[in-house]
């Protein structure tokens, strides 16, 4: 149940946006063991000049996951590999044009509504 913020280039089709969102979500579920219905994504569409990624041009995506601490380095590495595999397959983003960052936090850092920290008893 990470919170995933995704930045893509402005002007993409709904199918493109869905492919990016689905490809990332599928990778999270397959490599990090999150439940199938755990999907929390925010997708930002930005002008090409506002998505700066060294010298890379063309399609590119940056994502930042915030999640509870505890996933192994191997599962994170598997996630990175699966994301670029998925996004290469659909919608066709080159793996070198995918930036991923992860920030971990603790149980107390989450509330899914009602002003309650659901992970804390």
N, C-alpha and C positions, 0 to 999 in steps of 0.2 A: 503494500500500500504506500508506495512512494508518491509524493506530490511531484509531478513532472511538469516543468516549464519548458516549452518547446518554442524556439524561434526559427521561422522559415521566411523565405522571401515573399513579399507581397505579390498578389495577383495570381496565385496558384488556384487550380480548379478544386472544387469540393472533393473530387476523387483523389487528387494528389494529397490534400490535407488529411483525408481519411486513411490513405495508405501510410503516411508518416505516423499518424497517431496509432493506428493498428499495429504497425511494425514495431514500434517502441513498446507498446503494451504487451504484445506477444512475447517479446524478448524478456521483459520483466518477469512475466509469469513462468516462462520456460526455464530461466536460469537462476532465479532468486526465490522461487517457491511461494510467491504471493498467490492468494486465491484468485480464481478466474474473474470474479466480479469486483475486484479491487482496482478501480480505474479513477484516478484523479489527475487530470491533465489540463493545463492552460496552454493554449496555442496562440502565439503572437505572430502576426504577419508584419514584416518590416520592409522598408525600402532597401534595395541592395546596398546603398551607401551607409545604412544603419546596422548592417550585419557584417561587420568587419572581421575577417578571419585570415590574418597574414596576407599572403599573396593569392589566396584562392579566389577563383571566380566561378561563375555558373551556379548551379544548384548547390546549396549548402544548408546545413542545419546545425543549430547549437541547442543542447538540452542540459538542464540541470535537475537532478533528482535530489529531493530531500526525503530521508527515510530514517527509520529507527536503526540505531547501531546494531551490528552483530553479523552482517553478511561477511563471508570469507573473501579473501583476495581472489581465490579461484572463481567464485560465483560472480564477482564483479568483472573479472576478465572475460568470463564466458558471456556475460551480459554485453560488454563492449563488442565482442566478436559477433554476437547474434544480431545486435542492432544494425551494424554495418552490412551484414549479410542480408537482413530483411529489407533495409532501405535501398540497397543495390538492386535487389530483385524487383522491388516495387516501392517507390516510383522511379527508381533509376539514379539515385544519388551515389556519387563515387565515394567509397569508404574514406578517402583522404579528406573529404569535405564534411565529415561528421565530427563534431566536438561534443564530448560528454564529460560532465562533472557530477560528482556525488558529494553531498554533505550529509553527515549522519548526526542524529540527535537522540534524545532519550524519551521514554514513555510519557513523562510529564509534559513534553513539548507538543502534544497533540490533543486537539478537541475536535470532534466530528459534529458538534452541534450541542445545543442546550447548555452551553457553558460548562460542560463536564469533560474531564480528562479521562476518557474511556479506558485507557490502558493502565490507569493507576487505581488500585483498590483501596 
